Amino acid sequence: MKSTKNTSSAQSLKQTDSEAYDLVILGGGTGSTIAAWTFAKQGQRVAVIERQYVGGSCPNIACLPSKNILHSAKVASYFRRSAEFGIAKRDFTVDMRAVRERKRRMVSSWNDTYLDNYRYSALLLEI
């Protein structure tokens, strides 16, 4: 038996209160989440360590939010060019607050989806 006399309190705590995992994944990006859900569905205990964004940067600050805003810009462009499409041109404005809110709702929805999948995977282990 190893003595804990020269061991820090954090190490001692880890030795007594540790949880056993089959797999620990660093980062919560797309590949990591799919791997975590897959292994959890196979009955393995998986821990995902993510510092900031559930689902990684793509659904939170990169790919999806950018495409969401670009889609709004494309719709605005169609409105500006409506006469080319045989539609009477009307004045319109772009409400950037509404554009940002639409993007935030999309990000929030993806976060909820990711968290629900993590919860579902955890429930599979308890069955």
Solvent accessible surface area in square Angstrom, and as a share of the most:
residue,aa,sasa,rsa
1,M,243,1.09
2,K,158,0.67
3,S,78,0.51
4,T,69,0.40
5,K,178,0.75
6,N,153,0.79
7,T,28,0.16
8,S,60,0.39
9,S,98,0.63
10,A,60,0.46
11,Q,95,0.42
12,S,36,0.23
13,L,108,0.54
14,K,140,0.59
15,Q,101,0.45
16,T,105,0.61
17,D,98,0.51
18,S,80,0.52
19,E,111,0.50
20,A,84,0.65
21,Y,91,0.34
22,D,94,0.49
23,L,56,0.28
24,V,76,0.44
25,I,23,0.12
26,L,139,0.69
27,G,29,0.28
28,G,1,0.01
29,G,26,0.25
30,T,73,0.42
31,G,55,0.53
32,S,25,0.16
33,T,1,0.00
34,I,98,0.50
35,A,32,0.25
36,A,3,0.03
37,W,38,0.13
38,T,62,0.36
39,F,72,0.30
40,A,6,0.04
41,K,119,0.50
42,Q,119,0.53
43,G,52,0.50
44,Q,59,0.26
45,R,99,0.36
46,V,28,0.16
47,A,21,0.16
48,V,43,0.25
49,I,96,0.49
50,E,63,0.28
51,R,224,0.82
52,Q,117,0.52
53,Y,60,0.23
54,V,47,0.27
55,G,2,0.01
56,G,9,0.08
57,S,56,0.36
58,C,40,0.24
59,P,4,0.02
60,N,16,0.08
61,I,103,0.52
62,A,39,0.30
63,C,57,0.34
64,L,50,0.25
65,P,8,0.05
66,S,55,0.35
67,K,128,0.54
68,N,16,0.08
69,I,62,0.32
70,L,117,0.58
71,H,95,0.42
72,S,25,0.16
73,A,57,0.44
74,K,111,0.47
75,V,60,0.35
76,A,12,0.09
77,S,41,0.26
78,Y,101,0.38
79,F,117,0.49
80,R,139,0.51
81,R,99,0.36
82,S,9,0.06
83,A,69,0.54
84,E,123,0.55
85,F,109,0.45
86,G,72,0.69
87,I,106,0.54
88,A,69,0.54
89,K,129,0.55
90,R,185,0.68
91,D,149,0.77
92,F,69,0.29
93,T,126,0.73
94,V,63,0.36
95,D,82,0.42
96,M,91,0.41
97,R,189,0.69
98,A,54,0.42
99,V,16,0.09
100,R,88,0.32
101,E,78,0.35
102,R,89,0.33
103,K,41,0.17
104,R,132,0.48
105,R,138,0.50
106,M,39,0.17
107,V,22,0.13
108,S,57,0.37
109,S,63,0.41
110,W,104,0.36
111,N,38,0.19
112,D,78,0.41
113,T,58,0.34
114,Y,23,0.09
115,L,63,0.32
116,D,80,0.41
117,N,52,0.27
118,Y,51,0.20
119,R,137,0.50
120,Y,114,0.43
121,S,5,0.03
122,A,49,0.38
123,L,101,0.50
124,L,53,0.27
125,L,55,0.27
126,E,138,0.62
127,I,173,0.88
